[in-house]
Amino acid sequence: MVQVSEQSLKEIGETAAREIMGAGVEEVEVKASLDHAGEPAYFFTFLVEQEGEARRAALKRARLGRKIRDDLLSLGDEAYPFIRVLGRDDWGKRGTPQSA
């Protein structure tokens, strides 16, 4: 299995966020780790402008996850992307990506 670099993962996340969620995404974090079953996974966290946007963005989370998954698979990377969308109030409380 191919593993994509963290910089490339961030670019994939930013591109997907702009396409799915528009310009309201301020920041993207991504961490490569293992999921609960010990399989390779990527934990993406997206900061959106306003708290209300975070709630609405949660409805788009599945589309965002599918887009990122498709992009990863096209590169030969089978790791699963886990997605979190947070508003500014929760951004500082986010903890580690594995706690998503």
Protein Blocks (a to p, Z undefined) as FASTA:
>chain_A
ZZddfklmmmmmmmmmmmmnojmbfbdcddddddfkopacdddddddfblklmmmmmmmm
mmmmmmmmmmmmmnopabdcddddddfklmmmnopfklZZ
